[in-house]
Amino acid sequence: MDKLIIKGGKKLKGDVTVSGSKNASLPIFVATLLAPGINQISNVPFLRDINTTIKVLESLGGSVEGNGNIVRIDTSTINSHEATYDLVKTMRASVLVLGPLLARFGKARVSLPGGCAIGARPINLHLKGLQALGAEITLEHGYVEAKCRRLKGARINFDVSTVGGTEHLMMAAATAKGETLLENAAREPEIVDLALYLNRMGAKIEGAGTDTIRIQGVSELSAANYEVMPDRIEAGTFMIAAAMTGGDIRIHNMKLEHLDALAFKMQDAGVEITTRDGVVRVKGPRRVKSVNIKTRPYPGFPTDMQAQFMAMMCVADGASVISENIFENRFMHVSELQRFGADITVEGNTATVKGVKKLSGAPVMATDLRASASLILAGLASEGTTEVTRIYHLDRGYESIEKKFAALGADIQRVKE
């Protein structure tokens, strides 16, 4: 098992290029199941979750080949409609294969999912939506079994905004008979990316990026080529790294408009953010100011940036209040940040962070994907040496992040425990 050794206190400077989006790549990979043929997906990041999805596709009979950041997926050889527990347990996004398999073959058997331990994320809205489209669904022995002759368009109003549910039903409805209306749909950029890919396959989807998505079902789809959007969470992590270390970083291959909520809060904290020729420059002040945040569904402040922002507030001037409104168990990084000397008090879904003048390097343990990023950021801004263990969480969502930080001047290396 690997760990990271970080010797903090260096101002990060230079250029860094953001990898393709994990959260956009995963549903796009799954969507290839909707039609037989060869798909070429580019700007794909090398990550554990990507490899897990590839294993799921291969277990269904698909053929997957990678060349650099380009992945070729042949779905003409799919010969199974079952995704087993051994594969699905490691990543909850695997459950998204249910709808595409059902739409293409009229039947599907998929294990209930696993994933990060950051709170309950039930798939009841996914299943309720598939039933509205005409699927017969039963739950037996930890598996979801679904069947239908052909899915039929329906009006679906989500009780709460759900990214996975919106993606799932958008895929399932693409070849359903008639029109499907998804109301209170999630608005994340990754959903827009999936819709663009589905439309490239021949789907007729309008309104992605708004809370109402209209889908005119088509009789069939075709394989297509597509370039995945940049990873906005990785980009945001580099932005905060520049701010926390008083650095000056130019970030390539990112769309700042996907991070408006974060950028506004960082500017309130005294961080300088400018854009020129598509490159975002982030310059940190001598010390950031304290700012309050509340996580919200997009376009609000992203829950996936909450842990990183909290790390920045640990060294801010003043006190800040951070409210987590998406997941009920997403403050597990607090106890690890306190090991650096951070002053954080948690009550319910709210954390009060009193900035300290300096953090001290410490041995810490990653508890989930974004928490691991916050610990690296704290280590980069600390005096002394930090050891971050259980970084397999990190490898689920960040491509070679220690190499990217090292290229910016950080003293960071990956070693075997």
Solvent accessible surface area in square Angstrom, and as a share of the most:
residue,aa,sasa,rsa
1,M,143,0.64
2,D,29,0.15
3,K,40,0.17
4,L,0,0.00
5,I,28,0.14
6,I,0,0.00
7,K,107,0.45
8,G,20,0.19
9,G,59,0.57
10,K,96,0.41
11,K,127,0.54
12,L,1,0.00
13,K,119,0.51
14,G,21,0.20
15,D,68,0.35
16,V,8,0.05
17,T,79,0.46
18,V,2,0.01
19,S,13,0.08
20,G,2,0.02
21,S,2,0.01
22,K,12,0.05
23,N,49,0.25
24,A,0,0.00
25,S,0,0.00
26,L,6,0.03
27,P,4,0.02
28,I,0,0.00
29,F,0,0.00
30,V,4,0.02
31,A,0,0.00
32,T,0,0.00
33,L,0,0.00
34,L,11,0.06
35,A,1,0.01
36,P,79,0.50
37,G,19,0.18
38,I,83,0.42
39,N,0,0.00
40,Q,76,0.34
41,I,0,0.00
42,S,27,0.17
43,N,33,0.17
44,V,4,0.02
45,P,2,0.01
46,F,126,0.52
47,L,7,0.03
48,R,104,0.38
49,D,3,0.02
50,I,5,0.03
51,N,79,0.40
52,T,21,0.12
53,T,3,0.02
54,I,33,0.17
55,K,115,0.49
56,V,1,0.00
57,L,1,0.00
58,E,78,0.35
59,S,57,0.37
60,L,0,0.00
61,G,21,0.20
62,G,9,0.09
63,S,46,0.30
64,V,22,0.13
65,E,98,0.44
66,G,62,0.59
67,N,120,0.62
68,G,45,0.44
69,N,60,0.31
70,I,69,0.35
71,V,10,0.05
72,R,88,0.32
73,I,0,0.00
74,D,22,0.11
75,T,0,0.00
76,S,62,0.40
77,T,70,0.41
78,I,14,0.07
79,N,128,0.65
80,S,34,0.22
81,H,59,0.26
82,E,58,0.26
83,A,0,0.00
84,T,55,0.32
85,Y,117,0.44
86,D,101,0.52
87,L,34,0.17
88,V,0,0.00
89,K,84,0.36
90,T,66,0.39
91,M,5,0.02
92,R,51,0.19
93,A,26,0.20
94,S,3,0.02
95,V,3,0.02
96,L,6,0.03
97,V,1,0.00
98,L,0,0.00
99,G,0,0.00
100,P,0,0.00
101,L,0,0.00
102,L,1,0.00
103,A,29,0.23
104,R,58,0.21
105,F,76,0.32
106,G,15,0.14
107,K,100,0.42
108,A,3,0.02
109,R,61,0.22
110,V,0,0.00
111,S,1,0.00
112,L,67,0.33
113,P,34,0.21
114,G,27,0.26
115,G,35,0.34
116,C,22,0.13
117,A,71,0.55
118,I,3,0.01
119,G,22,0.21
120,A,77,0.59
121,R,67,0.25
122,P,94,0.59
123,I,12,0.06
124,N,87,0.44
125,L,22,0.11
126,H,10,0.04
127,L,19,0.09
128,K,115,0.49
129,G,1,0.01
130,L,0,0.00
131,Q,94,0.42
132,A,53,0.41
133,L,1,0.00
134,G,43,0.41
135,A,8,0.06
136,E,107,0.48
137,I,28,0.14
138,T,74,0.43
139,L,106,0.53
140,E,89,0.40
141,H,168,0.75
142,G,40,0.39
143,Y,32,0.12
144,V,0,0.00
145,E,58,0.26
146,A,4,0.03
147,K,117,0.50
148,C,22,0.13
149,R,244,0.89
150,R,105,0.38
151,L,4,0.02
152,K,127,0.54
153,G,23,0.22
154,A,23,0.18
155,R,175,0.64
156,I,13,0.07
157,N,93,0.48
158,F,5,0.02
159,D,100,0.52
160,V,93,0.54
161,S,44,0.28
162,T,21,0.12
163,V,57,0.33
164,G,24,0.23
165,G,0,0.00
166,T,0,0.00
167,E,8,0.04
168,H,0,0.00
169,L,0,0.00
170,M,0,0.00
171,M,0,0.00
172,A,0,0.00
173,A,0,0.00
174,A,0,0.00
175,T,18,0.11
176,A,0,0.00
177,K,127,0.54
178,G,41,0.39
179,E,71,0.32
180,T,0,0.00
181,L,29,0.15
182,L,0,0.00
183,E,25,0.11
184,N,59,0.30
185,A,3,0.03
186,A,1,0.01
187,R,97,0.35
188,E,18,0.08
189,P,8,0.05
190,E,7,0.03
191,I,0,0.00
192,V,49,0.28
193,D,10,0.05
194,L,0,0.00
195,A,4,0.03
196,L,95,0.47
197,Y,0,0.00
198,L,0,0.00
199,N,55,0.28
200,R,142,0.52
201,M,5,0.02
202,G,39,0.38
203,A,8,0.06
204,K,123,0.52
205,I,12,0.06
206,E,119,0.54
207,G,31,0.30
208,A,26,0.20
209,G,24,0.23
210,T,67,0.39
211,D,74,0.38
212,T,52,0.30
213,I,0,0.00
214,R,98,0.36
215,I,0,0.00
216,Q,77,0.34
217,G,23,0.22
218,V,23,0.14
219,S,98,0.63
220,E,133,0.59
221,L,12,0.06
222,S,69,0.44
223,A,31,0.24
224,A,12,0.09
225,N,86,0.44
226,Y,18,0.07
227,E,116,0.52
228,V,2,0.01
229,M,12,0.05
230,P,14,0.09
231,D,7,0.04
232,R,24,0.09
233,I,5,0.03
234,E,4,0.02
235,A,1,0.00
236,G,0,0.00
237,T,1,0.00
238,F,0,0.00
239,M,0,0.00
240,I,0,0.00
241,A,1,0.01
242,A,0,0.00
243,A,3,0.02
244,M,18,0.08
245,T,16,0.10
246,G,19,0.18
247,G,1,0.01
248,D,22,0.11
249,I,0,0.00
250,R,94,0.34
251,I,0,0.00
252,H,59,0.26
253,N,60,0.31
254,M,15,0.07
255,K,93,0.39
256,L,38,0.19
257,E,104,0.46
258,H,30,0.13
259,L,3,0.02
260,D,63,0.33
261,A,22,0.17
262,L,0,0.00
263,A,5,0.04
264,F,127,0.53
265,K,63,0.27
266,M,0,0.00
267,Q,84,0.38
268,D,90,0.46
269,A,0,0.00
270,G,32,0.31
271,V,6,0.03
272,E,97,0.44
273,I,18,0.09
274,T,69,0.40
275,T,80,0.46
276,R,196,0.71
277,D,136,0.70
278,G,52,0.50
279,V,32,0.18
280,V,2,0.01
281,R,99,0.36
282,V,0,0.00
283,K,87,0.37
284,G,12,0.12
285,P,36,0.23
286,R,251,0.92
287,R,86,0.31
288,V,4,0.02
289,K,118,0.50
290,S,30,0.19
291,V,17,0.09
292,N,84,0.43
293,I,3,0.01
294,K,115,0.49
295,T,0,0.00
296,R,120,0.44
297,P,66,0.41
298,Y,49,0.19
299,P,72,0.45
300,G,21,0.20
301,F,9,0.04
302,P,17,0.10
303,T,20,0.12
304,D,26,0.14
305,M,0,0.00
306,Q,1,0.00
307,A,3,0.03
308,Q,0,0.00
309,F,0,0.00
310,M,0,0.00
311,A,0,0.00
312,M,0,0.00
313,M,0,0.00
314,C,0,0.00
315,V,17,0.10
316,A,0,0.00
317,D,86,0.44
318,G,40,0.39
319,A,60,0.46
320,S,0,0.00
321,V,59,0.34
322,I,0,0.00
323,S,12,0.08
324,E,6,0.02
325,N,59,0.30
326,I,61,0.31
327,F,32,0.13
328,E,124,0.55
329,N,68,0.35
330,R,15,0.05
331,F,28,0.12
332,M,53,0.24
333,H,1,0.01
334,V,10,0.06
335,S,64,0.41
336,E,22,0.10
337,L,0,0.00
338,Q,76,0.34
339,R,126,0.46
340,F,3,0.01
341,G,45,0.44
342,A,10,0.08
343,D,62,0.32
344,I,10,0.05
345,T,89,0.52
346,V,64,0.37
347,E,143,0.64
348,G,70,0.67
349,N,72,0.37
350,T,39,0.23
351,A,0,0.00
352,T,47,0.27
353,V,0,0.00
354,K,111,0.47
355,G,20,0.19
356,V,35,0.20
357,K,183,0.78
358,K,120,0.51
359,L,0,0.00
360,S,57,0.37
361,G,22,0.21
362,A,12,0.09
363,P,83,0.52
364,V,6,0.03
365,M,77,0.34
366,A,0,0.00
367,T,28,0.16
368,D,2,0.01
369,L,9,0.04
370,R,5,0.02
371,A,1,0.01
372,S,0,0.00
373,A,1,0.01
374,S,0,0.00
375,L,1,0.00
376,I,1,0.00
377,L,1,0.01
378,A,0,0.00
379,G,0,0.00
380,L,5,0.03
381,A,23,0.18
382,S,0,0.00
383,E,96,0.43
384,G,48,0.46
385,T,65,0.38
386,T,0,0.00
387,E,60,0.27
388,V,0,0.00
389,T,32,0.18
390,R,79,0.29
391,I,2,0.01
392,Y,71,0.27
393,H,23,0.10
394,L,1,0.00
395,D,32,0.17
396,R,31,0.11
397,G,2,0.02
398,Y,5,0.02
399,E,23,0.10
400,S,48,0.31
401,I,3,0.02
402,E,15,0.07
403,K,138,0.59
404,K,36,0.15
405,F,1,0.00
406,A,47,0.36
407,A,81,0.63
408,L,3,0.02
409,G,40,0.38
410,A,10,0.08
411,D,52,0.27
412,I,13,0.07
413,Q,98,0.43
414,R,79,0.29
415,V,46,0.26
416,K,158,0.67
417,E,112,0.50
